[in-house]
Amino acid sequence: MYQQNNVGNSAKFTVEELLSMFKTEAQSICKKPEDILSIAESTLKDFIKCYSKYVRIV
């Protein structure tokens, strides 16, 4: 579940929550249903690399 941490100014997400958000976004841009999970997982990996300093994965 998403939680805002005002003290550390970071957000907490589960991997499942993030993947779900990226799947929803991928559905709006992918023409082939089989590409949705692949795009979502790739986006999640990039997101974690770029924003792990600001977002805590729980």
mmCIF file of the N, C-alpha and C atoms, coordinates in Angstrom:
data_MODEL
# 
_entry.id   MODEL 
# 
loop_
_atom_site.group_PDB 
_atom_site.id 
_atom_site.type_symbol 
_atom_site.label_atom_id 
_atom_site.label_alt_id 
_atom_site.label_comp_id 
_atom_site.label_asym_id 
_atom_site.label_entity_id 
_atom_site.label_seq_id 
_atom_site.pdbx_PDB_ins_code 
_atom_site.Cartn_x 
_atom_site.Cartn_y 
_atom_site.Cartn_z 
_atom_site.occupancy 
_atom_site.B_iso_or_equiv 
_atom_site.pdbx_formal_charge 
_atom_site.auth_seq_id 
_atom_site.auth_comp_id 
_atom_site.auth_asym_id 
_atom_site.auth_atom_id 
_atom_site.pdbx_PDB_model_num 
ATOM 1   N N  . MET A 1 1  ? 0.841  -1.179 0.000   1.00 0.00 ? 1  MET A N  1 
ATOM 2   C CA . MET A 1 1  ? 0.000  0.000  0.000   1.00 0.00 ? 1  MET A CA 1 
ATOM 3   C C  . MET A 1 1  ? 0.887  1.245  0.000   1.00 0.00 ? 1  MET A C  1 
ATOM 4   N N  . TYR A 1 2  ? 0.493  2.234  -0.763  1.00 0.00 ? 2  TYR A N  1 
ATOM 5   C CA . TYR A 1 2  ? 1.240  3.493  -0.842  1.00 0.00 ? 2  TYR A CA 1 
ATOM 6   C C  . TYR A 1 2  ? 1.149  4.232  0.481   1.00 0.00 ? 2  TYR A C  1 
ATOM 7   N N  . GLN A 1 3  ? 2.275  4.732  0.957   1.00 0.00 ? 3  GLN A N  1 
ATOM 8   C CA . GLN A 1 3  ? 2.308  5.569  2.156   1.00 0.00 ? 3  GLN A CA 1 
ATOM 9   C C  . GLN A 1 3  ? 3.290  6.700  1.922   1.00 0.00 ? 3  GLN A C  1 
ATOM 10  N N  . GLN A 1 4  ? 2.911  7.898  2.300   1.00 0.00 ? 4  GLN A N  1 
ATOM 11  C CA . GLN A 1 4  ? 3.835  9.043  2.210   1.00 0.00 ? 4  GLN A CA 1 
ATOM 12  C C  . GLN A 1 4  ? 4.539  9.181  3.544   1.00 0.00 ? 4  GLN A C  1 
ATOM 13  N N  . ASN A 1 5  ? 5.837  9.250  3.514   1.00 0.00 ? 5  ASN A N  1 
ATOM 14  C CA . ASN A 1 5  ? 6.636  9.416  4.715   1.00 0.00 ? 5  ASN A CA 1 
ATOM 15  C C  . ASN A 1 5  ? 7.116  10.864 4.736   1.00 0.00 ? 5  ASN A C  1 
ATOM 16  N N  . ASN A 1 6  ? 6.466  11.693 5.527   1.00 0.00 ? 6  ASN A N  1 
ATOM 17  C CA . ASN A 1 6  ? 6.801  13.113 5.554   1.00 0.00 ? 6  ASN A CA 1 
ATOM 18  C C  . ASN A 1 6  ? 8.153  13.390 6.197   1.00 0.00 ? 6  ASN A C  1 
ATOM 19  N N  . VAL A 1 7  ? 8.567  12.542 7.126   1.00 0.00 ? 7  VAL A N  1 
ATOM 20  C CA . VAL A 1 7  ? 9.842  12.763 7.796   1.00 0.00 ? 7  VAL A CA 1 
ATOM 21  C C  . VAL A 1 7  ? 10.994 12.566 6.811   1.00 0.00 ? 7  VAL A C  1 
ATOM 22  N N  . GLY A 1 8  ? 11.001 11.450 6.115   1.00 0.00 ? 8  GLY A N  1 
ATOM 23  C CA . GLY A 1 8  ? 12.059 11.182 5.143   1.00 0.00 ? 8  GLY A CA 1 
ATOM 24  C C  . GLY A 1 8  ? 11.700 11.673 3.761   1.00 0.00 ? 8  GLY A C  1 
ATOM 25  N N  . ASN A 1 9  ? 10.500 12.196 3.603   1.00 0.00 ? 9  ASN A N  1 
ATOM 26  C CA . ASN A 1 9  ? 9.992  12.689 2.326   1.00 0.00 ? 9  ASN A CA 1 
ATOM 27  C C  . ASN A 1 9  ? 10.129 11.652 1.216   1.00 0.00 ? 9  ASN A C  1 
ATOM 28  N N  . SER A 1 10 ? 9.788  10.403 1.533   1.00 0.00 ? 10 SER A N  1 
ATOM 29  C CA . SER A 1 10 ? 9.808  9.354  0.521   1.00 0.00 ? 10 SER A CA 1 
ATOM 30  C C  . SER A 1 10 ? 8.474  8.628  0.548   1.00 0.00 ? 10 SER A C  1 
ATOM 31  N N  . ALA A 1 11 ? 8.163  7.974  -0.539  1.00 0.00 ? 11 ALA A N  1 
ATOM 32  C CA . ALA A 1 11 ? 6.922  7.218  -0.634  1.00 0.00 ? 11 ALA A CA 1 
ATOM 33  C C  . ALA A 1 11 ? 7.254  5.734  -0.545  1.00 0.00 ? 11 ALA A C  1 
ATOM 34  N N  . LYS A 1 12 ? 6.310  4.945  -0.054  1.00 0.00 ? 12 LYS A N  1 
ATOM 35  C CA . LYS A 1 12 ? 6.499  3.501  0.040   1.00 0.00 ? 12 LYS A CA 1 
ATOM 36  C C  . LYS A 1 12 ? 5.474  2.822  -0.860  1.00 0.00 ? 12 LYS A C  1 
ATOM 37  N N  . PHE A 1 13 ? 5.934  1.913  -1.676  1.00 0.00 ? 13 PHE A N  1 
ATOM 38  C CA . PHE A 1 13 ? 5.071  1.141  -2.557  1.00 0.00 ? 13 PHE A CA 1 
ATOM 39  C C  . PHE A 1 13 ? 5.471  -0.325 -2.480  1.00 0.00 ? 13 PHE A C  1 
ATOM 40  N N  . THR A 1 14 ? 4.516  -1.208 -2.735  1.00 0.00 ? 14 THR A N  1 
ATOM 41  C CA . THR A 1 14 ? 4.868  -2.603 -2.946  1.00 0.00 ? 14 THR A CA 1 
ATOM 42  C C  . THR A 1 14 ? 5.202  -2.764 -4.419  1.00 0.00 ? 14 THR A C  1 
ATOM 43  N N  . VAL A 1 15 ? 5.957  -3.797 -4.734  1.00 0.00 ? 15 VAL A N  1 
ATOM 44  C CA . VAL A 1 15 ? 6.289  -4.076 -6.128  1.00 0.00 ? 15 VAL A CA 1 
ATOM 45  C C  . VAL A 1 15 ? 5.010  -4.321 -6.917  1.00 0.00 ? 15 VAL A C  1 
ATOM 46  N N  . GLU A 1 16 ? 4.050  -5.005 -6.298  1.00 0.00 ? 16 GLU A N  1 
ATOM 47  C CA . GLU A 1 16 ? 2.787  -5.302 -6.972  1.00 0.00 ? 16 GLU A CA 1 
ATOM 48  C C  . GLU A 1 16 ? 2.028  -4.026 -7.324  1.00 0.00 ? 16 GLU A C  1 
ATOM 49  N N  . GLU A 1 17 ? 2.045  -3.050 -6.424  1.00 0.00 ? 17 GLU A N  1 
ATOM 50  C CA . GLU A 1 17 ? 1.366  -1.777 -6.700  1.00 0.00 ? 17 GLU A CA 1 
ATOM 51  C C  . GLU A 1 17 ? 2.012  -1.042 -7.865  1.00 0.00 ? 17 GLU A C  1 
ATOM 52  N N  . LEU A 1 18 ? 3.325  -0.991 -7.859  1.00 0.00 ? 18 LEU A N  1 
ATOM 53  C CA . LEU A 1 18 ? 4.027  -0.313 -8.945  1.00 0.00 ? 18 LEU A CA 1 
ATOM 54  C C  . LEU A 1 18 ? 3.799  -1.028 -10.269 1.00 0.00 ? 18 LEU A C  1 
ATOM 55  N N  . LEU A 1 19 ? 3.901  -2.353 -10.257 1.00 0.00 ? 19 LEU A N  1 
ATOM 56  C CA . LEU A 1 19 ? 3.695  -3.113 -11.485 1.00 0.00 ? 19 LEU A CA 1 
ATOM 57  C C  . LEU A 1 19 ? 2.282  -2.913 -12.010 1.00 0.00 ? 19 LEU A C  1 
ATOM 58  N N  . SER A 1 20 ? 1.316  -2.868 -11.112 1.00 0.00 ? 20 SER A N  1 
ATOM 59  C CA . SER A 1 20 ? -0.074 -2.632 -11.514 1.00 0.00 ? 20 SER A CA 1 
ATOM 60  C C  . SER A 1 20 ? -0.233 -1.268 -12.181 1.00 0.00 ? 20 SER A C  1 
ATOM 61  N N  . MET A 1 21 ? 0.400  -0.255 -11.620 1.00 0.00 ? 21 MET A N  1 
ATOM 62  C CA . MET A 1 21 ? 0.326  1.085  -12.217 1.00 0.00 ? 21 MET A CA 1 
ATOM 63  C C  . MET A 1 21 ? 0.956  1.097  -13.607 1.00 0.00 ? 21 MET A C  1 
ATOM 64  N N  . PHE A 1 22 ? 2.098  0.432  -13.740 1.00 0.00 ? 22 PHE A N  1 
ATOM 65  C CA . PHE A 1 22 ? 2.778  0.417  -15.032 1.00 0.00 ? 22 PHE A CA 1 
ATOM 66  C C  . PHE A 1 22 ? 2.020  -0.434 -16.052 1.00 0.00 ? 22 PHE A C  1 
ATOM 67  N N  . LYS A 1 23 ? 1.340  -1.491 -15.592 1.00 0.00 ? 23 LYS A N  1 
ATOM 68  C CA . LYS A 1 23 ? 0.510  -2.293 -16.504 1.00 0.00 ? 23 LYS A CA 1 
ATOM 69  C C  . LYS A 1 23 ? -0.630 -1.453 -17.054 1.00 0.00 ? 23 LYS A C  1 
ATOM 70  N N  . THR A 1 24 ? -1.257 -0.688 -16.188 1.00 0.00 ? 24 THR A N  1 
ATOM 71  C CA . THR A 1 24 ? -2.361 0.177  -16.609 1.00 0.00 ? 24 THR A CA 1 
ATOM 72  C C  . THR A 1 24 ? -1.887 1.160  -17.665 1.00 0.00 ? 24 THR A C  1 
ATOM 73  N N  . GLU A 1 25 ? -0.745 1.745  -17.446 1.00 0.00 ? 25 GLU A N  1 
ATOM 74  C CA . GLU A 1 25 ? -0.190 2.691  -18.419 1.00 0.00 ? 25 GLU A CA 1 
ATOM 75  C C  . GLU A 1 25 ? 0.166  1.982  -19.723 1.00 0.00 ? 25 GLU A C  1 
ATOM 76  N N  . ALA A 1 26 ? 0.761  0.797  -19.614 1.00 0.00 ? 26 ALA A N  1 
ATOM 77  C CA . ALA A 1 26 ? 1.158  0.049  -20.811 1.00 0.00 ? 26 ALA A CA 1 
ATOM 78  C C  . ALA A 1 26 ? -0.056 -0.342 -21.653 1.00 0.00 ? 26 ALA A C  1 
ATOM 79  N N  . GLN A 1 27 ? -1.183 -0.623 -20.998 1.00 0.00 ? 27 GLN A N  1 
ATOM 80  C CA . GLN A 1 27 ? -2.398 -0.988 -21.729 1.00 0.00 ? 27 GLN A CA 1 
ATOM 81  C C  . GLN A 1 27 ? -2.842 0.132  -22.656 1.00 0.00 ? 27 GLN A C  1 
ATOM 82  N N  . SER A 1 28 ? -2.574 1.359  -22.265 1.00 0.00 ? 28 SER A N  1 
ATOM 83  C CA . SER A 1 28 ? -3.016 2.487  -23.084 1.00 0.00 ? 28 SER A CA 1 
ATOM 84  C C  . SER A 1 28 ? -2.106 2.729  -24.291 1.00 0.00 ? 28 SER A C  1 
ATOM 85  N N  . ILE A 1 29 ? -0.896 2.142  -24.283 1.00 0.00 ? 29 ILE A N  1 
ATOM 86  C CA . ILE A 1 29 ? 0.017  2.386  -25.402 1.00 0.00 ? 29 ILE A CA 1 
ATOM 87  C C  . ILE A 1 29 ? 0.342  1.143  -26.226 1.00 0.00 ? 29 ILE A C  1 
ATOM 88  N N  . CYS A 1 30 ? 0.104  -0.049 -25.680 1.00 0.00 ? 30 CYS A N  1 
ATOM 89  C CA . CYS A 1 30 ? 0.456  -1.287 -26.387 1.00 0.00 ? 30 CYS A CA 1 
ATOM 90  C C  . CYS A 1 30 ? -0.682 -1.757 -27.281 1.00 0.00 ? 30 CYS A C  1 
ATOM 91  N N  . LYS A 1 31 ? -0.323 -2.172 -28.486 1.00 0.00 ? 31 LYS A N  1 
ATOM 92  C CA . LYS A 1 31 ? -1.327 -2.713 -29.402 1.00 0.00 ? 31 LYS A CA 1 
ATOM 93  C C  . LYS A 1 31 ? -1.504 -4.210 -29.196 1.00 0.00 ? 31 LYS A C  1 
ATOM 94  N N  . LYS A 1 32 ? -0.442 -4.892 -28.790 1.00 0.00 ? 32 LYS A N  1 
ATOM 95  C CA . LYS A 1 32 ? -0.498 -6.339 -28.576 1.00 0.00 ? 32 LYS A CA 1 
ATOM 96  C C  . LYS A 1 32 ? -0.616 -6.627 -27.080 1.00 0.00 ? 32 LYS A C  1 
ATOM 97  N N  . PRO A 1 33 ? -1.618 -7.403 -26.679 1.00 0.00 ? 33 PRO A N  1 
ATOM 98  C CA . PRO A 1 33 ? -1.781 -7.716 -25.249 1.00 0.00 ? 33 PRO A CA 1 
ATOM 99  C C  . PRO A 1 33 ? -0.553 -8.386 -24.633 1.00 0.00 ? 33 PRO A C  1 
ATOM 100 N N  . GLU A 1 34 ? 0.159  -9.187 -25.414 1.00 0.00 ? 34 GLU A N  1 
ATOM 101 C CA . GLU A 1 34 ? 1.323  -9.888 -24.863 1.00 0.00 ? 34 GLU A CA 1 
ATOM 102 C C  . GLU A 1 34 ? 2.487  -8.946 -24.547 1.00 0.00 ? 34 GLU A C  1 
ATOM 103 N N  . ASP A 1 35 ? 2.445  -7.735 -25.068 1.00 0.00 ? 35 ASP A N  1 
ATOM 104 C CA . ASP A 1 35 ? 3.504  -6.760 -24.790 1.00 0.00 ? 35 ASP A CA 1 
ATOM 105 C C  . ASP A 1 35 ? 3.308  -6.023 -23.469 1.00 0.00 ? 35 ASP A C  1 
ATOM 106 N N  . ILE A 1 36 ? 2.108  -6.049 -22.933 1.00 0.00 ? 36 ILE A N  1 
ATOM 107 C CA . ILE A 1 36 ? 1.780  -5.254 -21.744 1.00 0.00 ? 36 ILE A CA 1 
ATOM 108 C C  . ILE A 1 36 ? 2.676  -5.602 -20.562 1.00 0.00 ? 36 ILE A C  1 
ATOM 109 N N  . LEU A 1 37 ? 2.772  -6.882 -20.214 1.00 0.00 ? 37 LEU A N  1 
ATOM 110 C CA . LEU A 1 37 ? 3.578  -7.279 -19.057 1.00 0.00 ? 37 LEU A CA 1 
ATOM 111 C C  . LEU A 1 37 ? 5.059  -6.987 -19.294 1.00 0.00 ? 37 LEU A C  1 
ATOM 112 N N  . SER A 1 38 ? 5.528  -7.248 -20.496 1.00 0.00 ? 38 SER A N  1 
ATOM 113 C CA . SER A 1 38 ? 6.931  -6.990 -20.819 1.00 0.00 ? 38 SER A CA 1 
ATOM 114 C C  . SER A 1 38 ? 7.277  -5.511 -20.656 1.00 0.00 ? 38 SER A C  1 
ATOM 115 N N  . ILE A 1 39 ? 6.438  -4.644 -21.180 1.00 0.00 ? 39 ILE A N  1 
ATOM 116 C CA . ILE A 1 39 ? 6.659  -3.196 -21.066 1.00 0.00 ? 39 ILE A CA 1 
ATOM 117 C C  . ILE A 1 39 ? 6.574  -2.763 -19.608 1.00 0.00 ? 39 ILE A C  1 
ATOM 118 N N  . ALA A 1 40 ? 5.575  -3.278 -18.878 1.00 0.00 ? 40 ALA A N  1 
ATOM 119 C CA . ALA A 1 40 ? 5.395  -2.903 -17.470 1.00 0.00 ? 40 ALA A CA 1 
ATOM 120 C C  . ALA A 1 40 ? 6.598  -3.326 -16.629 1.00 0.00 ? 40 ALA A C  1 
ATOM 121 N N  . GLU A 1 41 ? 7.099  -4.540 -16.847 1.00 0.00 ? 41 GLU A N  1 
ATOM 122 C CA . GLU A 1 41 ? 8.254  -5.012 -16.086 1.00 0.00 ? 41 GLU A CA 1 
ATOM 123 C C  . GLU A 1 41 ? 9.508  -4.202 -16.413 1.00 0.00 ? 41 GLU A C  1 
ATOM 124 N N  . SER A 1 42 ? 9.689  -3.879 -17.671 1.00 0.00 ? 42 SER A N  1 
ATOM 125 C CA . SER A 1 42 ? 10.839 -3.068 -18.076 1.00 0.00 ? 42 SER A CA 1 
ATOM 126 C C  . SER A 1 42 ? 10.770 -1.675 -17.457 1.00 0.00 ? 42 SER A C  1 
ATOM 127 N N  . THR A 1 43 ? 9.586  -1.099 -17.463 1.00 0.00 ? 43 THR A N  1 
ATOM 128 C CA . THR A 1 43 ? 9.394  0.226  -16.874 1.00 0.00 ? 43 THR A CA 1 
ATOM 129 C C  . THR A 1 43 ? 9.641  0.188  -15.371 1.00 0.00 ? 43 THR A C  1 
ATOM 130 N N  . LEU A 1 44 ? 9.159  -0.869 -14.712 1.00 0.00 ? 44 LEU A N  1 
ATOM 131 C CA . LEU A 1 44 ? 9.379  -1.024 -13.274 1.00 0.00 ? 44 LEU A CA 1 
ATOM 132 C C  . LEU A 1 44 ? 10.874 -1.104 -12.968 1.00 0.00 ? 44 LEU A C  1 
ATOM 133 N N  . LYS A 1 45 ? 11.598 -1.868 -13.751 1.00 0.00 ? 45 LYS A N  1 
ATOM 134 C CA . LYS A 1 45 ? 13.046 -1.998 -13.545 1.00 0.00 ? 45 LYS A CA 1 
ATOM 135 C C  . LYS A 1 45 ? 13.739 -0.638 -13.686 1.00 0.00 ? 45 LYS A C  1 
ATOM 136 N N  . ASP A 1 46 ? 13.380 0.099  -14.718 1.00 0.00 ? 46 ASP A N  1 
ATOM 137 C CA . ASP A 1 46 ? 13.964 1.430  -14.922 1.00 0.00 ? 46 ASP A CA 1 
ATOM 138 C C  . ASP A 1 46 ? 13.577 2.393  -13.805 1.00 0.00 ? 46 ASP A C  1 
ATOM 139 N N  . PHE A 1 47 ? 12.328 2.313  -13.367 1.00 0.00 ? 47 PHE A N  1 
ATOM 140 C CA . PHE A 1 47 ? 11.839 3.170  -12.288 1.00 0.00 ? 47 PHE A CA 1 
ATOM 141 C C  . PHE A 1 47 ? 12.641 2.931  -11.011 1.00 0.00 ? 47 PHE A C  1 
ATOM 142 N N  . ILE A 1 48 ? 12.855 1.668  -10.684 1.00 0.00 ? 48 ILE A N  1 
ATOM 143 C CA . ILE A 1 48 ? 13.603 1.331  -9.470  1.00 0.00 ? 48 ILE A CA 1 
ATOM 144 C C  . ILE A 1 48 ? 15.038 1.844  -9.568  1.00 0.00 ? 48 ILE A C  1 
ATOM 145 N N  . LYS A 1 49 ? 15.654 1.690  -10.728 1.00 0.00 ? 49 LYS A N  1 
ATOM 146 C CA . LYS A 1 49 ? 17.023 2.194  -10.915 1.00 0.00 ? 49 LYS A CA 1 
ATOM 147 C C  . LYS A 1 49 ? 17.095 3.707  -10.709 1.00 0.00 ? 49 LYS A C  1 
ATOM 148 N N  . CYS A 1 50 ? 16.148 4.410  -11.277 1.00 0.00 ? 50 CYS A N  1 
ATOM 149 C CA . CYS A 1 50 ? 16.188 5.879  -11.257 1.00 0.00 ? 50 CYS A CA 1 
ATOM 150 C C  . CYS A 1 50 ? 15.695 6.492  -9.951  1.00 0.00 ? 50 CYS A C  1 
ATOM 151 N N  . TYR A 1 51 ? 14.686 5.890  -9.346  1.00 0.00 ? 51 TYR A N  1 
ATOM 152 C CA . TYR A 1 51 ? 14.015 6.546  -8.225  1.00 0.00 ? 51 TYR A CA 1 
ATOM 153 C C  . TYR A 1 51 ? 14.116 5.805  -6.900  1.00 0.00 ? 51 TYR A C  1 
ATOM 154 N N  . SER A 1 52 ? 14.970 4.795  -6.805  1.00 0.00 ? 52 SER A N  1 
ATOM 155 C CA . SER A 1 52 ? 15.065 4.041  -5.550  1.00 0.00 ? 52 SER A CA 1 
ATOM 156 C C  . SER A 1 52 ? 15.527 4.916  -4.390  1.00 0.00 ? 52 SER A C  1 
ATOM 157 N N  . LYS A 1 53 ? 16.173 6.013  -4.697  1.00 0.00 ? 53 LYS A N  1 
ATOM 158 C CA . LYS A 1 53 ? 16.609 6.949  -3.658  1.00 0.00 ? 53 LYS A CA 1 
ATOM 159 C C  . LYS A 1 53 ? 15.411 7.650  -3.011  1.00 0.00 ? 53 LYS A C  1 
ATOM 160 N N  . TYR A 1 54 ? 14.338 7.818  -3.773  1.00 0.00 ? 54 TYR A N  1 
ATOM 161 C CA . TYR A 1 54 ? 13.178 8.579  -3.309  1.00 0.00 ? 54 TYR A CA 1 
ATOM 162 C C  . TYR A 1 54 ? 11.974 7.719  -2.953  1.00 0.00 ? 54 TYR A C  1 
ATOM 163 N N  . VAL A 1 55 ? 11.956 6.477  -3.430  1.00 0.00 ? 55 VAL A N  1 
ATOM 164 C CA . VAL A 1 55 ? 10.815 5.586  -3.203  1.00 0.00 ? 55 VAL A CA 1 
ATOM 165 C C  . VAL A 1 55 ? 11.322 4.329  -2.528  1.00 0.00 ? 55 VAL A C  1 
ATOM 166 N N  . ARG A 1 56 ? 10.656 3.942  -1.469  1.00 0.00 ? 56 ARG A N  1 
ATOM 167 C CA . ARG A 1 56 ? 11.032 2.715  -0.779  1.00 0.00 ? 56 ARG A CA 1 
ATOM 168 C C  . ARG A 1 56 ? 10.109 1.600  -1.227  1.00 0.00 ? 56 ARG A C  1 
ATOM 169 N N  . ILE A 1 57 ? 10.685 0.517  -1.703  1.00 0.00 ? 57 ILE A N  1 
ATOM 170 C CA . ILE A 1 57 ? 9.908  -0.634 -2.139  1.00 0.00 ? 57 ILE A CA 1 
ATOM 171 C C  . ILE A 1 57 ? 9.718  -1.538 -0.929  1.00 0.00 ? 57 ILE A C  1 
ATOM 172 N N  . VAL A 1 58 ? 8.459  -1.783 -0.574  1.00 0.00 ? 58 VAL A N  1 
ATOM 173 C CA . VAL A 1 58 ? 8.158  -2.611 0.603   1.00 0.00 ? 58 VAL A CA 1 
ATOM 174 C C  . VAL A 1 58 ? 7.440  -3.872 0.205   1.00 0.00 ? 58 VAL A C  1 
# 
